Amino acid sequence: MAAKKPKSSKPTQAIDKSPNLASDDNRGRIVRRFPEAQGKIVKSIEVYVTADHYSININFDDNTAIVLPVEASVILSPFYGDWTTGDQKVIKEYEPVKSISLDL
């Protein structure tokens, strides 16, 4: 008998990865559009900050919302340097160390 999977607190709705909603604007940025917000009236914008959660909620007057969970990240770019002349001389650069994504 297979063990039951624990219930997730995340919604079971499919994630929309439509290519027409996310695009590169030729300046190195990714632009994500939310067509569900088109024409709606914004009632409020709320920013939530707790020890382990950050999000921005854009609330509409029809009691719907676009919720933007924010994940902080860190990139450490180590190098070995020589300052004997008073100026920095990079001798060796190491592979960057990146924080682990929570993959929301």
ABEGO torsion letter per residue (X at the ends): XBBBBBBBABBABBBBABAAABBBAGAGBBBBBBAAABGBBBABBBBBBBAABBBBBBBBAAGBBBBBBBBBBBBBBBBBBBAAAGBBBBABBBBBBBBBBAGX
